Amino acid sequence: MKTGIFVGSFNPFTVGHDDIARRALTLCDRLVIGVAADNVHKPDLKSSEERIKAIQKLYADEPRIEVKPFSGLAVDFAKAENAHFIIKGARNSRDFEYEQEQAFANRCLSGIETILLFADPQFSTVSSTMIREMEHFGADISKFIPHRK
C-alpha cells in the first residue's frame, strides 16, 4: 500500500487544498493529511482540533484519507506514518521555488521524495491568508471553502 502525506497549517483548508488532496488519491492508496499543531508564531491560527475536525468532516465518506495532528518536521511525520512520499501543491513560481528547496532538504534528511502537484488554474490565486483576511472583514468566503459532496 502506497501512503502519501499532505501537510500544512490549513488555516483554513481551501478548495485548492481539497483539489490537491483528491488528485493525490490517484497516486496513493492512503493519504494522511497532517495538520500543523498550534503555533505561537501564528496568533490568528484556529486550534488544530478545530481545523482537524473540519477536514475530517469533509472526508467522512473517503476511507483512504486520514486526518491527524503533527508537529516538527514533515519527514518525521512521514516516517511515523510509513509514508512513501510527501505531497505538496504549488500555485506559482514562488511556491515552486520554496517547495523545491523543501523537497531537497527532505530527501537529504530522510530519502523520502516529494511529489509536487501544480494548482489547477482556477485555484492558483486562492490562499488561506487571503481567505482569513476576507473573513475578518465579513466577506462571504463560502466559495473558497470546500463542502462535502
C-alpha positions as CSV (number, residue, x, y, z in Angstrom):
1,M,0.0,0.0,0.0
2,K,1.4,3.4,-1.0
3,T,1.0,6.1,1.5
4,G,1.4,9.8,1.0
5,I,1.3,12.7,3.4
6,F,0.0,16.1,2.8
7,V,0.9,18.6,5.5
8,G,0.2,22.2,6.3
9,S,-1.4,24.6,8.7
10,F,-4.6,24.5,6.6
11,N,-6.0,27.7,8.2
12,P,-8.4,27.3,6.6
13,F,-8.4,24.2,4.4
14,T,-9.3,25.7,1.0
15,V,-10.8,24.5,-2.3
16,G,-7.2,24.4,-3.6
17,H,-6.1,22.1,-0.7
18,D,-9.1,19.9,-1.4
19,D,-8.2,19.7,-5.1
20,I,-4.6,18.7,-4.3
21,A,-5.8,16.1,-1.8
22,R,-8.3,14.5,-4.2
23,R,-5.7,14.4,-7.0
24,A,-3.2,12.9,-4.7
25,L,-5.6,9.9,-4.2
26,T,-4.8,8.9,-7.8
27,L,-1.2,8.4,-6.7
28,C,-1.5,6.7,-3.4
29,D,-3.7,4.2,-1.6
30,R,-3.7,6.1,1.6
31,L,-3.4,9.8,2.2
32,V,-2.7,11.2,5.6
33,I,-3.4,14.9,5.9
34,G,-1.1,16.3,8.7
35,V,-2.5,19.4,10.3
36,A,0.2,21.5,12.0
37,A,-0.2,21.9,15.7
38,D,-1.0,25.2,17.3
39,N,1.8,27.7,16.7
40,V,2.6,30.7,18.9
41,H,4.2,32.4,15.8
42,K,0.7,32.4,14.1
43,P,-1.6,34.1,16.7
44,D,-4.6,34.0,14.3
45,L,-4.3,30.3,13.9
46,K,-7.5,28.4,14.7
47,S,-6.9,25.5,17.1
48,S,-5.6,22.4,15.5
49,E,-8.5,20.4,16.9
50,E,-11.0,22.8,15.1
51,R,-9.0,22.5,11.8
52,I,-8.8,18.7,12.1
53,K,-12.5,18.3,12.7
54,A,-13.4,20.4,9.7
55,I,-11.2,18.4,7.4
56,Q,-12.3,15.1,8.9
57,K,-15.9,16.1,8.2
58,L,-15.1,17.0,4.6
59,Y,-13.6,13.5,4.0
60,A,-16.0,11.4,6.2
61,D,-17.0,9.4,3.2
62,E,-13.4,8.8,1.9
63,P,-11.8,5.9,3.9
64,R,-8.5,6.4,2.1
65,I,-8.0,9.8,3.8
66,E,-6.9,10.2,7.4
67,V,-6.5,13.5,9.2
68,K,-4.0,13.8,12.0
69,P,-2.2,16.4,14.0
70,F,1.5,16.8,13.5
71,S,4.3,18.9,14.8
72,G,8.0,19.0,14.0
73,L,9.5,18.0,10.6
74,A,7.3,16.7,7.8
75,V,9.8,13.9,7.2
76,D,9.5,12.7,10.8
77,F,5.7,12.7,10.4
78,A,6.2,10.8,7.1
79,K,8.3,8.2,8.8
80,A,5.8,7.8,11.6
81,E,3.1,7.2,9.0
82,N,5.3,4.8,6.9
83,A,4.7,7.2,4.0
84,H,6.4,6.7,0.7
85,F,6.2,10.3,-0.4
86,I,5.2,13.8,0.6
87,I,2.5,15.6,-1.5
88,K,2.8,19.3,-1.9
89,G,1.0,21.9,-4.0
90,A,2.4,24.9,-6.0
91,R,0.3,27.8,-7.2
92,N,3.0,29.8,-8.8
93,S,6.8,30.2,-9.3
94,R,7.3,31.4,-5.7
95,D,5.6,28.3,-4.3
96,F,7.6,26.2,-6.7
97,E,11.0,27.6,-5.6
98,Y,10.1,27.2,-1.9
99,E,8.8,23.7,-2.3
100,Q,11.9,22.8,-4.4
101,E,14.1,23.8,-1.5
102,Q,12.0,21.9,1.0
103,A,11.9,18.8,-1.2
104,F,15.7,18.8,-1.5
105,A,16.1,19.1,2.3
106,N,13.5,16.4,3.0
107,R,15.2,14.0,0.6
108,C,18.6,14.7,2.2
109,L,17.2,14.2,5.7
110,S,15.2,11.1,5.0
111,G,15.3,9.8,1.4
112,I,11.6,10.5,1.1
113,E,10.6,12.0,-2.2
114,T,8.2,14.9,-2.7
115,I,5.6,14.9,-5.3
116,L,4.7,18.4,-6.4
117,L,1.2,18.9,-7.9
118,F,0.6,22.2,-9.6
119,A,-2.6,24.1,-8.7
120,D,-5.5,23.9,-11.1
121,P,-5.6,27.4,-12.7
122,Q,-8.9,28.2,-11.1
123,F,-7.3,27.8,-7.7
124,S,-4.0,29.5,-8.4
125,T,-4.9,32.7,-6.6
126,V,-6.7,31.1,-3.6
127,S,-4.7,31.3,-0.4
128,S,-5.6,30.8,3.2
129,T,-4.2,34.2,4.1
130,M,-6.5,35.9,1.6
131,I,-9.5,33.9,2.9
132,R,-8.7,34.8,6.5
133,E,-8.5,38.5,5.6
134,M,-11.8,38.3,3.7
135,E,-13.4,36.6,6.6
136,H,-12.1,39.2,9.0
137,F,-13.8,41.9,7.1
138,G,-17.1,40.0,6.9
139,A,-16.9,38.8,3.3
140,D,-18.6,35.6,2.1
141,I,-15.8,33.0,1.8
142,S,-18.1,30.0,1.1
143,K,-16.8,29.6,-2.5
144,F,-13.3,29.2,-1.3
145,I,-14.0,26.6,1.4
146,P,-14.8,23.0,0.2
147,H,-18.0,21.4,1.2
148,R,-19.0,17.7,1.5
149,K,-20.3,16.4,-1.8
